[in-house]
Amino acid sequence: DLDINTLSAGGRGDITLGIHGVIRQTSGVTSGDNLTVLTNGAVTALTAINSLNLQTNSAGNVHLTQKENLVGNKLTLDFVKVLDGKFELVSLDSDGAVDIADVKLGTAREANDIIITAQKDILVRRVQAGIPKSKDTVINTPGDIFLTSKQGSISESYTDQEVDIIADEASFVAKTGITDLEVSLNRLAKAKSDSGDISIFESDSGTGKGLNIGLVETGKNIGSTVEIQTDNLLYVGSDSTVRGDTIRLTSKQASVQVDTPTSGSGLDYTAGIAFNAADVLRLYQFFNAPELIEYRTGSSFLFGTGAANWSTCLPSDLEADSIIIETTTTISINGTLTASKLIELISDTNVLISGDILAKDGQSIDEVKVTAKGTKEVTYGVDVNNAGKDAFSAESQASGYIDINTQGIDAGDFELRAKNEIVVLLEEDFVLSGFVGGLENFDPSGFVKLQTKGALIVEGGIVAAQETLDIKARDVRTDDASTFIAKDILARARQGIRANTLAETIDARSDIIGDIIINEADEITLKNVVANNGAVKISAGDTMKVRKVQ
């Protein structure tokens, strides 16, 4: 055994201790640049060092008290391996941060925990309270990890894709934020910060259990964000609390489940709520928010408190600065969507809008994005005997259709993308900037129809159809940066048409008054172009074939 009172190597000298027994220090200080310890027993030490290398080769706890940092304001745990016992570090330096480069426990026991407390920041590279199965997963992690930064933050040291923290349960307490931690846990018992953001990304521990949430809390009304992402099930139970201005909960491979709160506060937020589940999104209620409403599922929505009360339907009316809905099934909006920044609707099948799309405070929405991927067929029942009962057959049909039938849409930028068909029917002027067409880049959709009782004004926009582009409006106008693309363009207006095109054929008519002015980029066939009270001016980049121009 070794009993230490005062042991000093000066500010730059290193200390190496190789002891067959126990190391004990209850007074004085062990000071130097680097401390290296190899022992067969427990370790208790009072230190003033800049870096630590420590390994125990038999059972025993390790307890270190860092009284001060000699150079700089950071203690680096270069390598720590405790064979069978607890590791505890308390840094008393008022400006002292702790950088956890590599700390691990060699034996998985319930009593074997890692406890690190710092006055300032804690930086994490690798800390492990279990026996590894592979580089980033574990098969046995009964030990827990407790990290506390009394006046600073807890964060990842360096940006990478590797797991930083491996344990059964973990508890993080900080003053100014807990960010970018990549963990492998069964339960996040606590992540509590007085201010700042909280972001934790969990890789499953090989058990398939996912992550159970205890308390996750930061300050409110400060623009804070709480983000928790898991590989498998993300479970917010009845005794859980998640608190912050905006909350984001994501499961990359499974479901997100939020139970009705009893002893916990559930989800407590002021600005935004976002859910993203690769499988089912199961919530005891639908959550609204003033700034962000985001719901994404790779399977289905389930709202309610039990199988008998579950509903798959979204509320008919939604209002927030940004609204994002993504699902595998058809999105059908027959109520009112009200937003100021973004409306984004994504379906693996179809998007059908017969309700109203409104801008908050009477202003224009910054961006409207609608996508119908058409990756799944739509199955529906057919009443084969027309009796409303007894005999139904299930039939399927292709999807990938956008159908918008509403009063009007005021947005600074549009992105309407569908595999097979896009139909937009409006009552008011339609000012279109952005893209209308297929799913990728500037690919076309199969068929596009734009019809409005007002003007169709395209500014910095592209409309692309593989077959037919059908346009009908009071008058049609495109600026120099806009183009209509299709095999066949059919355009009808009451008061004139001015367009840039890339087509094979054009059929255009101005019924009451107004010129028809068309700038075609390539070869074109004019099938039927008629201006009842106006001029016809058409130019082409290649051969022009004329059947009827009047």
C-alpha positions, -999 to +999 in steps of 0.1 A: +000+000+000+010+036-004-001+065+019+006+100+005+007+134+022+024+157-003+038+146-036+050+172-061+068+171-094+066+208-100+044+224-126+059+205-156+071+172-141+052+139-143+044+114-116+042+077-121+030+053-094+031+015-097+016+000-065+007-036-057-018-025-031-040+005-022-032+042-026-046+065+001-044+103+004-065+123+028-045+155+032-019+175+012-018+173-026-003+153-054+008+178-080+024+176-114+017+178-152+007+142-158-002+115-132+001+079-142-012+052-118-010+014-120-024-004-090-039-036-077-062-018-052-085+011-045-073+047-050-081+078-030-061+110-040-061+148-038-046+161-070-034+192-088-026+178-123-033+185-159-038+150-172-044+115-158-036+079-168-049+053-144-055+016-144-066-008-116-060-045-119-082-058-090-114-048-072-116-014-056-131+021-060-113+051-073-120+086-058-101+116-070-105+152-058-089+177-082-080+207-060-067+229-088-053+229-123-016+238-125-015+250-162-046+262-181-081+254-170-087+218-180-080+184-165-078+157-193-086+121-184-064+106-211-070+070-200-089+056-170-098+019-166-112+006-133-113-032-133-140-037-108-153-007-089-166+029-090-148+059-105-155+093-090-138+126-098-147+159-081-129+190-096-129+219-071-110+243-094-133+273-099-122+277-135-116+240-141-131+220-170-128+183-174-121+166-207-131+129-207-109+113-233-113+077-223-129+064-191-142+029-187-152+003-161-140-033-167-167-051-147-205-046-151-221-044-117-250-024-104-228-006-079-201+003-104-208+038-115-189+067-130-194+100-113-177+132-126-183+167-112-167+199-126-171+235-118-170+245-155-174+226-188-174+188-192-162+176-226-168+141-236-150+118-260-156+083-245-170+072-211-182+036-207-198+019-177-202-016-192-187-044-212-186-036-250-202-059-275-188-040-304-173-005-308-206+014-303-230-011-286-230-030-253-245-063-240-242-057-203-244-022-188-258-022-153-235+007-143-247+043-144-230+075-153-234+109-136-219+140-151-224+174-134-211+208-146-220+233-119-213+265-139-208+253-174-220+229-201-217+193-210-209+185-246-190+163-270-153+172-273-150+165-311-177+161-337-178+124-349-203+096-354-191+074-326-209+068-293-196+090-265-214+076-234-223+039-227-243+030-196-275+015-182-287+049-170-272+084-173-278+116-155-265+150-168-267+183-149-254+215-163-257+253-161-255+264-197-265+234-219-261+197-227-254+193-263-244+168-290-240+138-268-240+105-286-251+079-260-260+042-257-284+039-228-315+021-215-328+051-196-320+088-196-328+094-160-320+131-160-307+158-184-312+191-166-298+225-175-307+260-162-303+274-197-292+266-232-301+237-255-302+199-248-294+175-277-289+138-271-286+111-298-290+075-287-278+044-304-295+013-291-275-009-267-282-041-286-313-050-264-338-034-287-355-017-258-349+018-270-347+047-246-369+054-216-370+092-207-370+104-171-365+142-167-352+163-195-354+200-187-339+233-197-351+269-193-382+282-210-388+316-228-352+318-238-354+302-273-342+268-260-345+235-279-347+200-265-338+173-290-338+136-283-331+111-310-330+073-307-325+043-329-354+023-314-384+031-293-384+066-277-406+063-247-420+092-226-438+076-198-465+088-174-438+098-149-416+116-175-411+153-180-396+170-211-393+208-208-380+235-231-393+261-256-391+237-286-392+199-282-380+174-309-385+137-304-372+113-330-369+075-335-349+066-366-360+029-367-390+025-345-418+044-327-422+074-306-446+069-277-459+096-252-482+084-224-507+105-204-487+122-176-495+113-140-466+120-117-446+137-144-454+169-164-453+152-198-443+176-226-440+212-214-431+237-241-438+273-253-429+275-290-426+243-310-432+206-310-418+180-335-422+143-337-405+120-362-410+082-360-399+056-386-428+035-374-459+045-354-462+079-338-483+070-307-494+100-286-521+104-259-532+136-277-524+159-306-500+187-295-504+222-310-478+249-308-476+286-319-443+284-338-437+249-351-460+219-355-441+189-371-454+154-373-436+127-393-443+090-393-431+061-415-463+041-406-493+059-390-505+084-364-523+071-333-538+097-310-556+086-278-552+067-245-561+031-256-570+009-285-607+017-281-600+055-282-573+057-308-577+080-337-555+083-368-570+116-379-552+150-376-572+180-364-591+197-392-576+231-384-539+238-376-522+271-370-485+278-364-456+297-380-445+264-396-466+233-402-450+200-414-469+168-419-453+136-433-470+102-435-473+071-456-510+074-460-531+100-480-530+135-465-565+150-467-570+186-456-606+198-455-602+224-427-578+254-425-540+255-424-527+288-412-490+296-412-465+324-418-432+306-426-438+271-440-464+246-448-450+213-459-471+182-466-454+149-476-472+117-484-461+083-498-494+083-516-516+114-523-522+149-509-557+162-512-565+198-501-601+211-502-599+234-472-582+268-468-545+277-468-541+310-451-513+333-441-511+344-405-519+381-399-529+385-436-493+383-448-478+359-474-465+324-463-428+322-470-429+287-485-455+260-494-442+225-502-464+196-511-451+162-522-470+131-533-444+103-538-466+076-552-445+049-537-475+029-524-508+019-539-540+032-523-564+004-512-601+011-510-633-009-505-659-014-532-696-021-523-701-048-549-738-052-543-745-015-538-762-023-505-738-006-481-731-039-463-722-075-465-703-076-498-671-054-501-640-061-521-607-044-517-591-028-547-559-009-552-549+019-575-518+039-582-510+070-562-488+101-566-515+127-570-518+163-557-552+178-558-556+213-544-591+230-546-592+261-525-599+298-525-563+309-530-527+304-518-504+334-511-468+322-507-434+336-516-422+302-529-439+270-540-426+235-544-454+211-556-440+177-565-459+146-575-452+114-594-483+112-616-505+143-614-508+178-600-541+197-601-545+232-586-579+249-588-582+284-573-606+313-571-581+341-567-549+353-584-521+327-583-486+342-581-463+312-586-425+313-577-406+280-574-413+246-590-443+225-600-434+191-613-418+157-605-402+143-574-365+150-581-346+181-593-365+195-623-380+162-634-416+165-647-448+151-632-470+131-655-498+157-659-502+192-645-533+214-644-533+250-631-567+267-632-577+299-615-605+325-619-579+352-614-545+358-630-518+332-632-485+351-627-453+331-628-422+348-614-390+328-612-409+296-616-408+263-636-438+242-643-429+208-658-453+180-671-442+149-689-473+148-711-499+176-708-497+210-691-533+224-689-535+261-679-566+282-675-568+317-660-581+352-665-547+360-679-513+342-680-480+359-674-445+347-670-413+367-664-380+361-683-368+336-656-399+313-659-407+284-682-436+261-689-423+226-699-444+198-713-450+176-744-483+194-750-493+227-736-530+237-735-535+273-724-568+292-720-572+328-709-597+356-711-573+385-713-540+373-729-511+349-726-474+357-722-452+327-717-418+311-722-422+274-732-403+242-739-428+220-756-436+199-787-471+213-793-490+244-782-528+250-781-535+285-768-565+308-768-573+343-756-611+345-755-620+381-749-590+405-752-553+404-750-522+393-770-507+359-771-469+362-768-449+329-767-412+324-766-404+287-774-369+275-768-369+247-794-389+232-823-426+237-819-459+228-836-487+254-832-518+233-832-545+260-825-535+295-814-563+321-814-564+356-800-600+369-804-590+405-798-552+409-798-520+401-816-502+368-818-464+369-815-445+336-813-408+329-816-390+295-817-354+284-813-358+259-841-384+248-867-419+262-862-448+242-877-482+260-879-516+243-882-538+272-871-529+307-859-556+334-858 
